[in-house]
Amino acid sequence: MKRTLIISAVFIGASVGAFAQTAASTVARDVKQDQRIESGLKDGSLSTQEAAKLQRDEAKVDHLQAKELKDGKITPAEQARLKAAQDKTSQDIYAAKHNDVKGNPQSASSKRMQADVQRNVEQQKRVEGGIQNGSLTNHEVAKLERGQARVDRTEAAAGRDGHVSALEQKRVQRKENRQSKKIFQQKHDAQERKG
């Protein structure tokens, strides 16, 4: 009986760890995708309009992450859907960076979009850190990814026409500020990842 309980406990612990790693790995991939978008804006291989379209793709991935993590775990089928969505976004980033459309990294609009995408990177790194150190549960990560999807959609709308005005950036920054507060609150509440 003791042996069965020990084996069960090890299996459950490994399963929780696998789900945690899965949540962490999907958020880590978000960080990398946003870093690729930011670098494309900075080196001129992406225009503001292309970056906006890519942020729309990122919003879809974030929304899917929120949906898949809502019940606190990611099944293999859900993981496969997430991987497929992230693979598509990765391909879209590659295609946009290697087409004939070029951006002006020194334009005010591009600099605004660069700053917004850089903030996404930092916010997602905070979420990833919370998963790694156990201060965020998968339910909390789901809520935060839903919020990040809203930020990404706002960025996509701001750059849809190829220009991000100062007013549009303020709108994005308000959403980013709300998201930042939510990340802080979720990381510092009493809930902890078990396992």
N, C-alpha and C positions, 0 to 999 in steps of 0.2 A: 504494500500500500504506500509506504513512504517513498519507495522508488518511483512509483507511478506519479505521485504528487510532485516529486522533484523534476521528473521528465516533463510533466505538464507545465510546471512553472517555468522551466527553461524554454519550452516551446512558446508559451505565451509571451515571455520576455523577448524572445527573438522576433516574434510577430510584431509586437509593439515597436521594437527597434526598427524593423523593416518598414513599417508604416511611417515612422518618424523620418527615416532616411529618405523614403519616397517623397514625403512632403518637403523635406529640406532640399532634395535634389531638383524638384520642379521649381522651387523658388530660386535656387542657385542658377538654374538655367535662365530664368527671367532676368536675373542680374546680368548674365553674359549677353543675352539678346539686347538688353538696353545699352550695355557698354558698346556693342557693335553699332547700334544706331547712333549713339553719341559720337563715336570715332568717325563714322561716315559723315556726320554733320561737320565735325571739326576739320576733316581733310577735304571736304568739298565733294566727296563721292555720293553724298545724299543731299537732295534739296529739302527745303523745309516741307514742301508738299509731300514728298516721298516719305519723310520721317513721320508726318501726320498719318499717312496711310498705314505705316508700320505700327504706329501707336494704336490704331484701330484694331489691328491684328493682335497686339499685345492685350488690349482690353478683352478681346474674345477669349484668349488663353486664361487671363485672370478670372474671368467670369466662370469658365469651365473648371478651373481649380477650386473656386469657391463652391461650386455645385458638387464636385466630386468629394470634397473634404467636409461637406456639411454634416455628414453622419459620423465624422471623426476618423474615418479611415479611407484608404484608397485601395480598391480591389485591383487585381491584375487587369481586368477589362477596362476599368477607369484609367489606370496607369497607361494602358495602350492608347486610349483616346487622347489623353493629355500629351503623350509623346508624339502622336500624329499631328496634333494641333501645333505643338512647339516645333516640330520638324517643318511644317508648312511655313510657319513664320520665319524660321531660319533660312529656308529657301527663298522666301520673299525678300529678306534682308540682303542675301547674296545677290539676287537678281537686280535689286534696286541699286546696290553699290557698284555693280559692274555694267550698268547700261550707259547710254550716251548722255543721260541727264546729269548735269552737274549743279552743285549748289555753291553759294558764295558764303564761306564760313565766317567772313568778316561782317556780313550784313547784320543789322540790328535784329531782324527777324530770326535769322539762324542762331544768333547768340542767345536769344530768348528761348528758342526750342532746345538748344544745347543745355542751357541751365535747367530747364524743366526735366529733360531726360536724365541729366546727372542727378537731380533730386530723386527721380524714380529709382535709380541705382542705389542711392543711399538708403531710401526707405525699404527697398527689398532686402538689402543687406541686413538691416535691423530685424526684419522678420526672420530671415534665415538664421541670424544669431539667436533669436528667441526660440526657434525650433531646436537648434543645437544645444542650447544651455537648459532647455526644459521649461523656460518661462512662458512659452506659448503652447497651448493645446492645439490639436488639429481643428477643433471647432473655432477657436480664436483665429487661427490662420485663415480659415474659410471666410470669416467676417472681414478680415483685413484684405484678403484678395478681392472680395466684392468691392471694398472701398477703393482699392488700387485700380480696378476696372473702371470705376467712375472717373478717377483722375485721368487715366489713359484716354477715355472717350472725350473728356474735356480738351485734352491736348490735341487729339485728332481733329476735333471740331475747330479749334483755334487755328490750326495750320492747313485746314482743308483747301483754302484758296491760295496757298503758297506763301502766306504772310501771317506772322503772329504779331499783332499790335500790342502796345503796352497795356491797354485795357484787357485784351484777351489773356495776356500773361497774368495780370492781377487775378482774374477769375480762376485760372489754373492754380495760382499760388494759394488762393483761399482754400481750394479743395485739397491741395497738398498739405496745408497747415492742419486742416481737420484730420487728414489721414495720419499725420505725424502724431497728433494728440491721441488718436485711437491706438496707434502702435504703442505709445508710452503707457497708456492705461491698461491695455491688454497684457503687456509684459510685466507690469507691476501690480496686477491684482493677485488674489490669493490662489488662483488656479495654477496648477503645474501639470506638466506632462507626467503621466505615470509610466513606469517601466524601467 
